[in-house]
Every structure is written in structure tokens, then in C-alpha cells.
Amino acid sequence: MKIDWAALGSVFGVSLVATVALVALFTLGIAGLSRHERATQRGGSDAAAVTGAYACFAACAAAVAYGIYLIVA
């Protein structure tokens, strides 16, 4: 049995990058909602923070859905 180390390395690299990207997007989404909450407590509204947060969450959902599609297909 021969292990293709290059293919294994590329799979590891892609999964690492995808994991870091998903965590970063989710963190940005939570930070955006937190920013909006702080603005609301001060009596203002930060609609851009909410829009950005939901865009980050949508990108996370799309990436996960695409990954599931790749596994099933």
C-alpha cells in the first residue's frame, strides 16, 4: 500500500483553510451582532453591523451546504 503524501497534504491544507475561514466568518458575525446590541443600548442603531453579521452567517451556511453537497455527490 502506497500513500500519496501530496494528495493527503492538499486535503489537509484545504480542510484547515476551510475550518479557519468558517470560524473567522462566524466570529465576525457574532461581533457584528454584538456591535449592534451595544449601539441599541446607547439609543442608536447600526444597521450595517446587522447586515454584515447576517452576510457572514449566510456565507457560513453556504459553505457548509456546499461541503455537504460535495460529500453526497
N, C-alpha and C positions, 0 to 999 in steps of 0.2 A: 504494500500500500504506500502510495506516494502522496505527500501533502503538497498542494500548490500554495506555497507561502505568500506569493504575490496576491493571489485571489483572496486568501484569508486576511491579509493585511488591508486590502481595499475594502472588504466587507467590514472589518473592524473600524477603519477610518470613517467610512460613510455612516455607520451606526453611531459613532462617537460624535460626529458633527451634527447629526440629526438630533441626538439627545441634548446636546448643549444648546442647539437652536430652539428646541421646544421649551426647555427650561427658561431660556432667556426671554422668549416671547410671552410665556405665562407670567414671568416675573414683571415684565413691562406692563402687562395687562392689569395685574394686581396693583402695581404702583400708580397706574393711571386712575383706577377706581379710588384709591386712597387719596390721591390729589384732589379728585372731585369731591370726596367726602369732606376734606379739610376746607375746601372753598365753600361748600354748602354750609358748614358750621360758622363760617365768617360772614355769611349772608350773601355770598356771591354764587356764581355758577361757572363751572369750567367745562363747557360742552366739548371742547377739543380733547380734553383728557378722557372723557367717556367714549368719544368716538374712536380715539386711538386704542383705548383698552379693549373695546369690542372688536376692533380690527385685529388686534393681537390674538384674542381668543378665537376669532374666526380662522386666522391663519393656522393656529394650533389644531383646530378641529379639521381643517382641510388637509393638513399634513398627516394627521392620524388616519383620516379616512382614505387618503391615497396609499398609505402604508398597508392598511387592511386590504385595499383593492389589490395591491401587488402580491400580498400573501395568498389571497384567494384565487387570483387569476392564474 
